[in-house]
Amino acid sequence: MTNQRQKKIGLLLIIFAVTFMITAGFTAQKKVYGQDAVANPKTVKILFIGNSHTYYNNMPEMVKGLAKADGIECEISSITASSYKLSKFANKTDAYGAKVYSALTTSKWDYVVLQENRKTLVESETSMESSVSILHKLIKDAGAKMVIYATHPDEVGNTFTVNSKSIYLTNFQIEQILTRRNFKVSNDYDGLVAASGTNFMRTIIDHPEIPVYRSDKLHPTVQGSYLAACTIYYTIFNKSPYGNEFMPQSIYDDENLLANMTGEEAATLQEMADGCLTLNKYSSTINKGESAKLNAVFNANRDNEVLDLYTNKILWNSVDLNGISINRMTGEYTALKTGKYLVMATTDSGLIRYSTIHVKQPATALEIKENKIIKLVSGGSKKYTTTMEPSDTTDKITWTSNYPEIATVSFSGNVTAKTVGIAKITATTTSGVKAYRYVRVKLKAPTNVKVKKLSTKAKGKKYANIKVSWKKNSKAVKYYVYRKSSTNKTYKRIATTTTAKYTDKNKFKKRTYYYKIKAIYSNTKLNSDNSSVHSINI
């Protein structure tokens, strides 16, 4: 350690001691330390959800201590369980999941910090994605901002099962996977990432003398939890922990959470959590073939010796060069292929941030394959099928009906007839290309048709009268009655009636007569089909 750094830490500790002596007499009268520092104090409510990486050493309370020392009053709550995955916390039938559901639906929060099980995230990122999709809605409804706590890797690496294969990963490889996947999920939901794992790696490289791991080489020591707390505090409040007075034996550590670490270690860990790399966009959308630029800024306290040890020059990389081509020096990139891609900004001091780029391909043409007018009756349905160009378009289709009371259309293009009339069905791509078709909802063909010989007198013994009746359709304005007297003859319209019955008089006996009925609408294009044929031999 340089003499300059030793002097700085010593001076910092003296300041803490003097501050303690001056203010000790006032603490008995006022227990809330942060309120004197803000004119209009607001209690910030933070809920932590995670496993042992969160609850070890009471890390959430350390975040509260850092805030209190900066004049920010916090209300901290935690729902934690050993080895738990977010999938269990997202399941309200689980014992702890039920607690999470209750906390998010019965209270308002400012921030909710989610911590995924590191083994789960290394072996399957989709599990976290599906869990966060459930939890994020609850978090948003609770008025909170989601914060992903990207935890540290194993100290010396470990073996994981990836795609049914056992594979050994170094601590660096684990940290890279954890950080990348946490950013990927967070970026999709406009969340924040507290990259604690990155700061762990930087610390064990630059300051191996500070024990941030317990003997199990996985769980954090008090020093490790303090580093995580500093990282989370900086992420939530955008306030550097550098120089924060929440230190061992300070008035702000009234629960002695930091008793097992030294002031020198705390100052160094604040320094390691101080460096911050921020991007102008953590999620953006661009069309295939277009170019854009990402910007990143490195921030650190001017007294931080990290500035002296590293250049902190920012370099850019694309996780998938087939999808995004990026200039390593400038951050200018070109979208080469449709999909969702990550690019990362890094510094030689070990800081890393990821940005998600969604590459889209707008549709240039849209065709509905069914060229003819669809003809349906009430309750009937028909599905439209479409093609879009180019073949790799990422556009989606939205379907609408100008008269949904006549015919509705589902999100997939399935049309359902409701009542008689004509509706225009329009398909619109995300980029605005449109195509349309018409649906005719016709009258239903008459049903319950009955044909019988009447006992009423005809004009002679050789004749008889025949009554034809059917079920009335309230939408029909009239009916056509068709008849033929032989199978080899054609039907002729013999009557038009506004009632649901007709008497065919003076028909020759010993013959068979065939009848069918058609319902007529005011718009003849919506007339029904003919009813089924009914016959009678008299």
C-alpha positions as CSV (number, residue, x, y, z in Angstrom):
1,M,0.0,0.0,0.0
2,T,1.4,3.5,-0.9
3,N,2.2,6.0,1.8
4,Q,-0.3,8.4,0.3
5,R,-3.0,5.7,0.7
6,Q,-2.0,4.9,4.3
7,K,-2.2,8.6,5.2
8,K,-5.6,8.9,3.5
9,I,-7.1,5.9,5.4
10,G,-5.6,7.1,8.7
11,L,-7.0,10.6,8.2
12,L,-10.4,9.0,7.4
13,L,-10.4,7.0,10.6
14,I,-9.5,10.0,12.7
15,I,-12.4,11.9,11.1
16,F,-14.7,9.0,12.0
17,A,-13.5,9.0,15.6
18,V,-13.8,12.7,16.0
19,T,-17.3,12.6,14.5
20,F,-18.3,9.9,16.9
21,M,-17.1,11.9,19.9
22,I,-18.9,15.1,18.8
23,T,-22.2,13.5,18.0
24,A,-22.4,10.8,20.7
25,G,-24.1,13.1,23.1
26,F,-27.0,13.7,20.7
27,T,-27.7,10.1,19.7
28,A,-29.7,9.4,22.8
29,Q,-32.1,12.2,22.0
30,K,-32.4,11.4,18.2
31,K,-32.1,7.8,17.0
32,V,-32.8,8.6,13.3
33,Y,-29.4,9.9,12.2
34,G,-30.2,10.6,8.6
35,Q,-33.1,13.0,9.0
36,D,-30.9,16.0,10.1
37,A,-29.2,15.8,6.7
38,V,-32.3,16.3,4.5
39,A,-34.8,19.1,4.6
40,N,-37.7,16.9,3.5
41,P,-36.8,13.3,4.4
42,K,-38.5,10.4,2.7
43,T,-38.2,6.9,4.0
44,V,-37.0,4.7,1.1
45,K,-38.6,1.2,1.3
46,I,-36.4,-1.6,-0.1
47,L,-37.4,-5.3,-0.2
48,F,-34.6,-7.9,-0.6
49,I,-35.5,-11.3,-2.1
50,G,-32.8,-13.9,-2.3
51,N,-30.9,-16.7,-0.6
52,S,-27.8,-17.0,1.6
53,H,-25.8,-14.6,-0.6
54,T,-28.3,-12.0,0.5
55,Y,-28.9,-12.8,4.2
56,Y,-25.3,-13.7,5.2
57,N,-23.9,-11.1,7.6
58,N,-27.2,-9.2,7.4
59,M,-26.1,-7.5,4.2
60,P,-29.4,-5.6,3.6
61,E,-28.9,-3.8,6.9
62,M,-25.5,-2.8,5.7
63,V,-27.2,-1.0,2.8
64,K,-29.3,0.7,5.3
65,G,-26.2,1.8,7.3
66,L,-24.6,3.2,4.2
67,A,-27.8,5.2,3.4
68,K,-28.1,6.4,7.0
69,A,-24.6,7.8,6.9
70,D,-25.5,9.7,3.8
71,G,-28.6,11.2,5.3
72,I,-31.0,8.8,3.7
73,E,-33.6,7.0,5.9
74,C,-34.4,3.4,4.7
75,E,-36.9,0.8,5.7
76,I,-35.4,-2.6,4.9
77,S,-37.3,-5.9,4.6
78,S,-36.0,-9.2,3.5
79,I,-37.5,-12.5,2.3
80,T,-34.7,-15.0,2.1
81,A,-34.3,-18.8,2.2
82,S,-31.2,-21.0,1.9
83,S,-30.4,-22.2,-1.6
84,Y,-33.7,-20.7,-2.9
85,K,-34.2,-20.0,-6.6
86,L,-36.3,-17.1,-8.0
87,S,-38.6,-19.7,-9.5
88,K,-39.7,-20.6,-6.0
89,F,-40.1,-17.0,-4.9
90,A,-42.2,-16.4,-8.0
91,N,-44.5,-19.3,-7.1
92,K,-47.1,-18.1,-4.8
93,T,-48.0,-21.7,-3.8
94,D,-44.5,-22.0,-2.3
95,A,-44.2,-21.0,1.4
96,Y,-41.7,-18.3,0.7
97,G,-43.3,-17.5,-2.6
98,A,-46.5,-16.7,-0.8
99,K,-44.6,-14.3,1.5
100,V,-43.2,-12.5,-1.6
101,Y,-46.7,-12.4,-3.2
102,S,-48.2,-10.9,0.0
103,A,-45.4,-8.4,0.4
104,L,-45.7,-7.1,-3.2
105,T,-49.5,-7.0,-3.3
106,T,-50.2,-5.5,0.1
107,S,-47.4,-2.9,0.4
108,K,-45.8,-0.2,-1.8
109,W,-42.0,-0.3,-2.3
110,D,-39.4,1.9,-3.8
111,Y,-36.9,-0.8,-4.8
112,V,-37.0,-4.6,-4.9
113,V,-33.7,-6.4,-5.0
114,L,-33.8,-9.8,-6.6
115,Q,-31.0,-12.4,-6.3
116,E,-31.0,-15.5,-8.4
117,N,-29.3,-18.8,-7.3
118,R,-25.9,-18.7,-9.0
119,K,-26.0,-22.5,-9.9
120,T,-29.4,-22.0,-11.5
121,L,-28.3,-19.0,-13.5
122,V,-25.1,-20.7,-14.8
123,E,-26.9,-23.8,-15.8
124,S,-30.1,-22.2,-17.3
125,E,-30.8,-18.6,-17.9
126,T,-34.3,-19.3,-19.1
127,S,-35.4,-20.1,-15.5
128,M,-34.5,-16.7,-14.3
129,E,-36.2,-15.0,-17.3
130,S,-39.5,-16.8,-16.7
131,S,-39.3,-16.0,-12.9
132,V,-38.5,-12.3,-13.4
133,S,-41.4,-12.0,-15.9
134,I,-43.7,-13.0,-13.1
135,L,-42.0,-11.0,-10.3
136,H,-41.5,-7.8,-12.4
137,K,-45.2,-7.3,-12.9
138,L,-45.8,-7.6,-9.2
139,I,-42.8,-5.3,-8.5
140,K,-44.1,-2.7,-11.0
141,D,-47.6,-2.8,-9.6
142,A,-46.1,-2.2,-6.1
143,G,-44.6,1.0,-7.5
144,A,-41.0,-0.2,-7.2
145,K,-37.9,-0.3,-9.4
146,M,-36.4,-3.8,-9.9
147,V,-32.7,-4.2,-9.0
148,I,-30.9,-7.4,-9.9
149,Y,-28.2,-8.3,-7.4
150,A,-25.5,-10.0,-9.6
151,T,-23.7,-12.1,-7.0
152,H,-20.1,-13.2,-6.9
153,P,-18.8,-16.5,-8.3
154,D,-17.1,-19.4,-6.4
155,E,-13.7,-18.4,-5.2
156,V,-11.8,-21.0,-7.2
157,G,-14.3,-22.2,-9.7
158,N,-16.7,-25.2,-9.7
159,T,-18.3,-27.9,-11.7
160,F,-21.8,-27.3,-13.3
161,T,-24.2,-29.3,-15.5
162,V,-24.7,-27.4,-18.7
163,N,-26.7,-29.0,-21.5
164,S,-26.6,-32.4,-19.7
165,K,-22.8,-32.2,-19.6
166,S,-20.6,-31.8,-16.6
167,I,-18.2,-28.8,-17.1
168,Y,-15.7,-27.1,-14.9
169,L,-15.7,-23.3,-14.9
170,T,-13.1,-21.0,-13.4
171,N,-14.2,-18.2,-11.1
172,F,-13.7,-15.7,-13.9
173,Q,-15.8,-17.8,-16.3
174,I,-18.6,-18.1,-13.7
175,E,-18.5,-14.3,-13.0
176,Q,-18.7,-13.5,-16.7
177,I,-21.7,-15.8,-17.1
178,L,-23.5,-14.5,-14.1
179,T,-22.9,-10.9,-15.0
180,R,-23.9,-11.3,-18.6
181,R,-27.1,-13.2,-17.9
182,N,-28.1,-10.9,-15.0
183,F,-27.7,-7.9,-17.4
184,K,-29.6,-9.6,-20.2
185,V,-32.6,-10.2,-18.0
186,S,-32.5,-6.8,-16.3
187,N,-32.2,-5.0,-19.6
188,D,-35.4,-6.6,-20.8
189,Y,-37.3,-5.2,-17.9
190,D,-35.7,-1.8,-17.5
191,G,-34.1,-2.8,-14.3
192,L,-30.9,-1.9,-12.5
193,V,-27.9,-4.3,-12.0
194,A,-25.7,-4.2,-8.9
195,A,-22.7,-6.0,-10.4
196,S,-21.2,-7.2,-7.1
197,G,-19.6,-10.2,-8.7
198,T,-17.5,-7.9,-10.9
199,N,-16.3,-6.0,-7.8
200,F,-15.5,-9.3,-6.1
201,M,-13.2,-10.3,-9.0
202,R,-11.5,-6.9,-9.0
203,T,-10.9,-7.1,-5.3
204,I,-9.4,-10.6,-5.2
205,I,-7.1,-9.5,-8.0
206,D,-6.1,-6.1,-6.6
207,H,-6.4,-6.8,-2.9
208,P,-5.9,-10.5,-2.2
209,E,-5.1,-9.6,1.4
210,I,-8.8,-8.8,2.1
211,P,-10.7,-12.0,2.9
212,V,-14.0,-11.6,1.0
213,Y,-14.8,-15.4,1.0
214,R,-15.4,-17.7,3.9
215,S,-13.6,-21.0,4.2
216,D,-16.3,-22.7,2.1
217,K,-15.0,-20.6,-0.8
218,L,-18.5,-19.5,-1.8
219,H,-20.3,-17.5,0.9
220,P,-19.1,-14.0,1.8
221,T,-17.3,-12.9,4.8
222,V,-18.3,-9.6,6.5
223,Q,-15.9,-7.9,4.2
224,G,-17.6,-9.6,1.2
225,S,-21.0,-8.6,2.3
226,Y,-19.8,-5.0,2.9
227,L,-18.5,-4.9,-0.7
228,A,-21.9,-6.2,-2.0
229,A,-23.7,-3.7,0.2
230,C,-21.6,-0.8,-1.2
231,T,-22.3,-2.0,-4.8
232,I,-26.0,-2.2,-4.2
233,Y,-26.1,1.1,-2.4
234,Y,-24.3,2.8,-5.3
235,T,-26.7,1.2,-7.8
236,I,-29.9,2.2,-6.0
237,F,-29.0,5.7,-4.9
238,N,-26.3,6.7,-7.5
239,K,-24.1,7.8,-4.6
240,S,-20.6,6.5,-4.4
241,P,-19.7,4.7,-1.2
242,Y,-16.3,6.2,-1.3
243,G,-15.7,8.1,2.0
244,N,-19.0,6.9,3.5
245,E,-19.0,7.0,7.2
246,F,-20.7,3.7,7.8
247,M,-17.4,2.1,9.0
248,P,-16.4,-0.3,11.8
249,Q,-16.9,1.4,15.3
250,S,-18.6,4.4,13.8
251,I,-21.9,5.8,15.2
252,Y,-23.7,4.4,12.1
253,D,-22.8,0.8,12.9
254,D,-24.9,0.7,15.9
255,E,-25.6,-3.0,15.5
256,N,-21.9,-3.9,15.2
257,L,-22.4,-5.5,11.7
258,L,-18.8,-4.5,10.8
259,A,-17.1,-5.7,14.0
260,N,-15.2,-8.4,12.2
261,M,-13.4,-6.1,9.7
262,T,-11.0,-3.2,10.0
263,G,-11.5,0.4,9.0
264,E,-8.6,0.0,6.5
265,E,-10.4,-2.9,4.9
266,A,-13.7,-1.0,4.8
267,A,-12.0,2.0,3.1
268,T,-10.4,-0.2,0.5
269,L,-13.7,-2.0,-0.2
270,Q,-15.4,1.4,-0.6
271,E,-12.7,2.3,-3.1
272,M,-13.3,-1.0,-5.1
273,A,-17.0,-0.2,-5.2
274,D,-16.5,3.4,-6.2
275,G,-15.5,2.9,-9.9
276,C,-18.7,3.0,-12.0
277,L,-19.2,2.4,-15.7
278,T,-22.5,3.7,-17.1
279,L,-24.0,3.4,-20.6
280,N,-26.3,5.8,-22.3
281,K,-28.6,2.9,-23.3
282,Y,-29.0,-0.5,-21.7
283,S,-31.6,-1.5,-24.2
284,S,-32.2,-0.3,-27.8
285,T,-33.9,-1.3,-31.0
286,I,-32.4,-0.9,-34.5
287,N,-33.3,-2.1,-38.0
288,K,-31.2,-4.6,-39.8
289,G,-28.5,-3.0,-41.8
290,E,-28.6,0.3,-39.9
291,S,-25.8,1.7,-37.7
292,A,-25.8,3.5,-34.4
293,K,-23.5,4.3,-31.5
294,L,-23.3,3.5,-27.8
295,N,-21.6,5.8,-25.3
296,A,-20.1,4.9,-21.9
297,V,-18.7,7.0,-19.1
298,F,-16.3,5.9,-16.3
299,N,-16.9,7.7,-13.0
300,A,-14.8,7.5,-9.8
301,N,-13.9,9.8,-7.0
302,R,-11.0,11.9,-7.9
303,D,-9.1,10.8,-4.8
304,N,-9.6,7.1,-5.7
305,E,-6.3,5.4,-6.3
306,V,-7.9,3.2,-8.9
307,L,-7.5,6.1,-11.2
308,D,-3.7,6.0,-10.7
309,L,-3.4,2.2,-11.2
310,Y,-5.4,1.9,-14.4
311,T,-6.1,3.8,-17.6
312,N,-9.9,2.9,-17.4
313,K,-10.1,3.4,-21.1
314,I,-13.4,2.0,-22.4
315,L,-13.4,-0.8,-25.0
316,W,-16.4,-2.4,-26.7
317,N,-17.1,-6.0,-27.7
318,S,-19.9,-7.8,-29.3
319,V,-21.0,-11.1,-27.8
320,D,-22.1,-12.3,-31.2
321,L,-20.2,-10.8,-34.1
322,N,-22.6,-12.4,-36.6
323,G,-25.4,-10.3,-35.2
324,I,-23.7,-7.0,-34.2
325,S,-20.4,-5.7,-35.6
326,I,-19.0,-3.0,-33.2
327,N,-15.9,-0.7,-33.3
328,R,-13.9,-1.6,-30.2
329,M,-12.7,2.0,-29.7
330,T,-15.7,4.1,-30.5
331,G,-18.8,2.0,-29.7
332,E,-20.2,2.5,-33.2
333,Y,-22.0,-0.6,-34.4
334,T,-23.9,-2.1,-37.3
335,A,-26.9,-4.5,-37.1
336,L,-26.1,-7.5,-39.3
337,K,-28.8,-10.0,-38.4
338,T,-32.2,-10.0,-36.8
339,G,-32.3,-11.1,-33.1
340,K,-31.4,-9.9,-29.6
341,Y,-27.7,-9.4,-28.9
342,L,-25.5,-8.2,-26.1
343,V,-22.6,-5.9,-26.5
344,M,-20.3,-5.0,-23.6
345,A,-18.2,-2.1,-22.5
346,T,-15.1,-2.9,-20.4
347,T,-12.2,-1.2,-18.7
348,D,-8.8,-2.5,-17.8
349,S,-9.7,-2.0,-14.1
350,G,-12.3,-4.9,-14.6
351,L,-15.5,-3.0,-14.8
352,I,-18.1,-4.3,-17.2
353,R,-21.5,-3.3,-18.4
354,Y,-23.8,-4.9,-21.0
355,S,-26.3,-3.3,-23.4
356,T,-29.0,-5.3,-25.2
357,I,-29.6,-4.5,-28.9
358,H,-32.8,-5.7,-30.5
359,V,-32.3,-6.0,-34.3
360,K,-35.6,-5.8,-36.2
361,Q,-36.4,-6.3,-39.9
362,P,-39.6,-4.3,-40.9
363,A,-42.0,-5.9,-43.4
364,T,-42.1,-4.5,-46.9
365,A,-45.1,-6.6,-48.1
366,L,-48.0,-8.4,-46.6
367,E,-50.4,-10.8,-48.3
368,I,-53.6,-12.5,-47.1
369,K,-53.6,-15.8,-48.9
370,E,-57.4,-16.1,-48.9
371,N,-58.3,-14.0,-51.9
372,K,-62.1,-14.7,-52.0
373,I,-64.7,-13.1,-49.7
374,I,-65.3,-15.3,-46.7
375,K,-69.0,-16.2,-46.4
376,L,-70.2,-17.3,-42.9
377,V,-73.3,-17.6,-40.9
378,S,-73.6,-16.5,-37.3
379,G,-71.4,-18.6,-35.0
380,G,-69.2,-19.8,-37.9
381,S,-65.5,-19.1,-38.1
382,K,-62.6,-19.0,-40.6
383,K,-58.9,-18.4,-40.1
384,Y,-56.9,-16.1,-42.4
385,T,-53.3,-17.0,-43.3
386,T,-50.7,-14.6,-44.3
387,T,-47.2,-14.2,-45.8
388,M,-44.8,-11.3,-45.2
389,E,-41.7,-10.2,-47.0
390,P,-38.8,-10.3,-46.5
391,S,-38.6,-13.8,-45.0
392,D,-36.6,-12.7,-42.0
393,T,-39.0,-9.9,-41.0
394,T,-39.6,-9.5,-37.3
395,D,-42.9,-7.7,-37.7
396,K,-46.0,-9.0,-36.0
397,I,-49.5,-8.7,-37.4
398,T,-52.4,-7.0,-35.6
399,W,-55.9,-7.8,-36.8
400,T,-58.9,-5.5,-36.6
401,S,-62.6,-5.6,-37.6
402,N,-64.4,-2.3,-38.6
403,Y,-67.6,-3.9,-37.3
404,P,-66.9,-6.3,-34.5
405,E,-70.6,-6.6,-33.8
406,I,-70.8,-8.3,-37.2
407,A,-67.6,-10.2,-37.1
408,T,-64.7,-10.3,-34.7
409,V,-61.1,-11.3,-35.4
410,S,-58.6,-12.8,-33.0
411,F,-54.9,-11.9,-32.6
412,S,-54.1,-14.9,-34.8
413,G,-56.5,-13.9,-37.7
414,N,-59.4,-16.2,-36.8
415,V,-62.7,-14.6,-37.8
416,T,-66.0,-15.4,-35.9
417,A,-69.3,-14.3,-37.3
418,K,-71.7,-12.6,-34.9
419,T,-74.7,-11.3,-36.9
420,V,-75.8,-10.6,-40.4
421,G,-73.8,-7.9,-42.2
422,I,-70.5,-7.1,-43.9
423,A,-67.3,-6.4,-42.0
424,K,-63.9,-5.3,-43.2
425,I,-61.0,-7.3,-41.7
426,T,-57.6,-5.5,-41.7
427,A,-54.2,-7.0,-41.0
428,T,-51.5,-4.5,-40.1
429,T,-47.8,-5.2,-39.6
430,T,-45.7,-3.6,-36.9
431,S,-44.1,-1.4,-39.5
432,G,-47.5,-0.3,-40.9
433,V,-48.0,-2.4,-44.0
434,K,-51.7,-3.3,-44.4
435,A,-53.9,-5.8,-46.2
436,Y,-57.6,-6.4,-45.9
437,R,-60.5,-8.7,-46.8
438,Y,-64.3,-8.7,-46.4
439,V,-66.4,-11.1,-44.5
440,R,-70.1,-11.6,-45.3
441,V,-72.2,-12.9,-42.5
442,K,-75.2,-14.4,-44.2
443,L,-78.6,-15.4,-43.0
444,K,-78.8,-18.9,-41.7
445,A,-80.5,-21.4,-44.0
446,P,-84.1,-22.1,-42.8
447,T,-84.3,-25.0,-40.4
448,N,-87.0,-27.3,-39.0
449,V,-88.6,-27.5,-42.5
450,K,-91.8,-29.6,-42.4
451,V,-94.0,-30.7,-45.4
452,K,-97.4,-32.3,-44.9
453,K,-100.6,-33.0,-46.8
454,L,-103.6,-30.9,-45.7
455,S,-107.1,-32.1,-45.1
456,T,-108.5,-29.0,-46.7
457,K,-110.4,-29.5,-50.0
458,A,-108.6,-29.1,-53.3
459,K,-110.3,-28.5,-56.6
460,G,-110.9,-32.1,-57.2
461,K,-110.3,-35.7,-56.1
462,K,-107.2,-35.9,-58.1
463,Y,-105.6,-33.0,-56.2
464,A,-104.4,-32.2,-52.7
465,N,-103.0,-29.2,-50.8
466,I,-99.5,-29.3,-49.3
467,K,-98.3,-27.1,-46.4
468,V,-94.7,-26.2,-46.1
469,S,-93.4,-24.6,-42.8
470,W,-90.1,-23.7,-41.2
471,K,-88.5,-21.9,-38.3
472,K,-88.8,-18.1,-38.5
473,N,-85.6,-16.1,-38.8
474,S,-86.0,-12.6,-37.3
475,K,-83.4,-11.2,-39.6
476,A,-85.1,-12.3,-42.8
477,V,-87.4,-9.9,-44.6
478,K,-89.0,-12.6,-46.7
479,Y,-88.5,-16.2,-48.0
480,Y,-88.4,-17.9,-51.4
481,V,-90.1,-21.3,-51.8
482,Y,-88.7,-23.6,-54.4
483,R,-90.3,-26.8,-55.8
484,K,-89.8,-29.6,-58.2
485,S,-92.0,-32.6,-59.0
486,S,-89.3,-35.0,-60.3
487,T,-85.7,-35.8,-59.5
488,N,-84.7,-35.1,-63.1
489,K,-86.3,-31.7,-63.1
490,T,-84.9,-28.4,-61.9
491,Y,-86.3,-26.3,-59.0
492,K,-88.5,-23.4,-59.7
493,R,-89.3,-20.6,-57.3
494,I,-93.1,-20.9,-56.7
495,A,-93.7,-18.4,-54.0
496,T,-92.4,-15.4,-52.0
497,T,-93.7,-15.0,-48.5
498,T,-93.0,-12.9,-45.5
499,T,-94.3,-15.6,-43.1
500,A,-92.5,-18.9,-42.2
501,K,-95.1,-21.0,-44.0
502,Y,-96.7,-21.6,-47.4
503,T,-99.6,-23.6,-48.8
504,D,-99.0,-25.2,-52.2
505,K,-102.5,-25.8,-53.5
506,N,-104.1,-28.3,-56.0
507,K,-101.1,-30.7,-56.5
508,F,-101.7,-33.9,-58.4
509,K,-101.9,-36.9,-56.2
510,K,-99.7,-40.0,-56.6
511,R,-96.7,-37.8,-57.2
512,T,-93.7,-36.8,-55.1
513,Y,-92.9,-33.1,-54.6
514,Y,-89.6,-31.7,-53.4
515,Y,-89.3,-28.4,-51.5
516,K,-86.5,-26.1,-50.3
517,I,-86.5,-22.7,-48.7
518,K,-84.2,-19.6,-48.9
519,A,-84.2,-16.7,-46.4
520,I,-83.9,-13.3,-48.0
521,Y,-82.2,-10.2,-46.5
522,S,-82.4,-6.6,-47.5
523,N,-78.9,-6.9,-49.0
524,T,-79.3,-9.9,-51.4
525,K,-75.6,-10.7,-51.0
526,L,-76.4,-11.8,-47.5
527,N,-79.3,-14.2,-48.4
528,S,-79.1,-17.6,-46.9
529,D,-78.2,-20.8,-48.6
530,N,-81.1,-23.1,-49.5
531,S,-82.5,-25.2,-46.8
532,S,-82.2,-29.0,-47.0
533,V,-84.6,-30.7,-49.3
534,H,-87.9,-32.1,-48.0
535,S,-90.3,-34.2,-50.0
536,I,-93.8,-35.6,-49.8
537,N,-95.7,-38.2,-51.8
538,I,-99.4,-37.5,-52.0
